[in-house]
Amino acid sequence: QVQLVESGGGLVQAGGSLRLSCVASGRAFSSYTMGWFRQAPGKEREFVAAFRWGSGDATFYAESVKGRFTISRDNAKNTVYLQMNSLKPEDTAVYSCAARTSVVIKTTPESYNYWGQGTQVTVSS
């Protein structure tokens, strides 16, 4: 069983920054894909970014966040981060961390096996 716990959400003004954290526990994460998704009210969950953990590190971003968000990891802490800069009101959503038991990066929510509870990010204009 895998547990994912997010933190770091909050309220920030447009143009500001936040860093989300996702602590993973329950098993070794030697060959996983870790992803961040978000869901705004009334909208479907959408892919934000993913990091391939093993078999050669790789990252992938949604076009809407490319150049503003950065996904990274800390192996010693089993933690994945999402650094969000130049935030916009349209970035407001519940952000969730997810894990996929494969090194093939996917952008669809149904491809991920484990999910955290989510953390709210609100960007005011």
ZAMARGU-4260 file (C-alpha; in steps of 0.2 Angstrom, whole numbers, plus 5000, padded with zeros to 4 digits):
<rodrens>
0) 5000/5000/5000 | 5006/5017/4996 | 5002/5033/5005 | 5003/5051/4998 | 5002/5066/5009
5) 5002/5083/5001 | 5005/5100/5010 | 5010/5118/5005 | 4994/5124/4998 | 4986/5141/5003
10) 4981/5158/4997 | 4993/5169/4987 | 4991/5184/4976 | 4993/5183/4957 | 5012/5183/4952
15) 5016/5175/4969 | 5024/5158/4972 | 5020/5142/4982 | 5029/5126/4984 | 5019/5110/4986
20) 5026/5094/4994 | 5020/5076/4992 | 5028/5064/5005 | 5026/5046/4999 | 5027/5031/5010
25) 5023/5012/5011 | 5035/5005/4998 | 5051/5008/4989 | 5049/5021/4975 | 5063/5015/4964
30) 5053/5014/4948 | 5038/5025/4948 | 5030/5040/4940 | 5025/5054/4952 | 5012/5066/4945
35) 5003/5082/4950 | 4985/5085/4945 | 4973/5099/4949 | 4954/5101/4949 | 4945/5117/4949
40) 4927/5119/4954 | 4915/5113/4940 | 4930/5106/4930 | 4938/5090/4926 | 4954/5084/4934
45) 4969/5090/4924 | 4987/5085/4922 | 5000/5097/4928 | 5017/5089/4929 | 5025/5072/4931
50) 5042/5065/4936 | 5049/5048/4932 | 5057/5041/4947 | 5070/5028/4940 | 5076/5022/4923
55) 5083/5039/4919 | 5075/5054/4927 | 5062/5063/4916 | 5049/5077/4918 | 5034/5082/4908
60) 5023/5097/4910 | 5006/5103/4904 | 5008/5118/4892 | 4998/5129/4903 | 5011/5128/4917
65) 5027/5125/4907 | 5040/5138/4912 | 5031/5143/4928 | 5030/5126/4937 | 5044/5114/4942
70) 5043/5097/4948 | 5057/5089/4958 | 5061/5076/4971 | 5071/5073/4986 | 5076/5054/4987
75) 5081/5054/5005 | 5064/5061/5010 | 5054/5051/4998 | 5046/5068/4993 | 5041/5076/4977
80) 5039/5095/4975 | 5029/5106/4964 | 5037/5124/4964 | 5024/5136/4957 | 5030/5153/4951
85) 5021/5167/4943 | 5004/5161/4949 | 4988/5166/4940 | 4970/5166/4946 | 4967/5152/4934
90) 4979/5141/4943 | 4966/5140/4958 | 4962/5122/4961 | 4964/5108/4972 | 4981/5100/4968
95) 4983/5082/4971 | 4999/5071/4970 | 4998/5054/4962 | 5009/5039/4959 | 5010/5027/4945
100) 5018/5010/4946 | 5027/5012/4929 | 5041/5022/4923 | 5031/5027/4907 | 5024/5045/4910
105) 5006/5046/4907 | 4995/5062/4909 | 4978/5054/4912 | 4971/5052/4930 | 4965/5034/4927
110) 4983/5029/4923 | 4988/5033/4941 | 4986/5020/4955 | 4988/5030/4971 | 4982/5047/4976
115) 4984/5060/4990 | 4970/5069/4998 | 4974/5085/4989 | 4978/5103/4995 | 4969/5119/4990
120) 4978/5133/4980 | 4969/5149/4979 | 4977/5163/4968 | 4969/5180/4970 | 4969/5194/4957
</rodrens>
